[in-house]
């Protein structure tokens, strides 16, 4: 389940919760334009719970991708520290994100 606050075009806060409503991840997002005129969704301030396996990482990536597609973004930038990402960084890289420096992972999405 995804919940979103401030459902504006400019940005907001997203929470991922299970069927009982327990929160497992929260992140903030905003949309901006880069120098090439592309719509960029910037993900930051992520707080992620700790669950065994890859389910939370996969749900996080799906929520980010779905939100970016809803907002017609061309690029996603996800700022996450290595210590915070842990095994989730592997999930992000496996799903098309790449490290572009420091704590920044980036993915280019297609409108399929």
N, C-alpha and C positions, 0 to 999 in steps of 0.2 A: 504494500500500500504506500502511495506517495501522498504527502501533504505539502502544500505550498502556501507560504504567506506572502503578502504583498504581490498578488498576481498581476504585476505590471510588466510592460515590455522591457523596462530598464533593469530589473533584477529582483531578487527576493531571497528567501530562505526555504530550503527543501528539507523535509524530514522523511526518512524511510522507516516504516513501522511494520511489524508483523500483523497477522490477522487479529490478534488481541489488542492491538494498539500500542504495544511496547516499542519505543523508539530504539533503533539500532544505528542510525547515522543521521547526521545533520550537516548541511553545508550551505554556504551562501553562494550566490551566483549573480553576475551582472553581464549585461551585453554592451559591447562597445564596437567601434569600427577601427580596423587597423589602417595603415597607410595605403594599402591596396584597395581599400573600400570594402573589405570583407567584414561580415558580421562575426564577431568573436565572442563566444561565451567564456567568461572567466570564472572558474570555480575556485573558491578559497575558504578558509576558516572551517575546514572539514573536521568533524568530531565523529570518530567511528568506534563502534562497539567491538567487542572481541568475541567472535563465535568460531568454533572449529570448522574447518573446511573452507570451501570457496564460495559458499552461497551468498554471504554478505558482499564480498567483492564483486561477484557477478551482478547482484541486484543493484549495487551502487553504479556500476558501469552502465547497466541498462537504463537506470533512471536518468543519468547524465545524458546519454545518447538520445533518449526519448525527449527530454526537455530541450536539447539543442535542436532536434528536428522540429519540434512544435514551434520554436522561435526562429526557424529558418536560418540557423547559423551555419557558417562555412567551416569554422575552426573552433575547437574547444581547447582552452588552456586550463590545466589542472595543477594548482600549486599545492604540493604535499611533501612534507619532509620524509626522508628515507626512514627515520625511526617510526614515524606515524604510519607510513604505508605498509611496512613489513611485507608479508606475502601478497598484499593487495597490489603492490607495484608490479608484480609478475602478472597478475590478472589484467591490469591496465595495459601493460606492454603486449600481452597476448591478444588483446582486443583492438590493437592498432595505435595505442598511444606510444610516443617515443620521448626519451629524455632529451631536452634541448638546453639544459644547463641548470646547475644547482638543484633546486627543489621543484623545477618546473617540468611537467609532462605535457605534451601537446598531441592532439589528434586532429586530423583533417577529416571531416565527415562528408559523405556524398548524399545527395538528395534521393537515393533509391527508396 
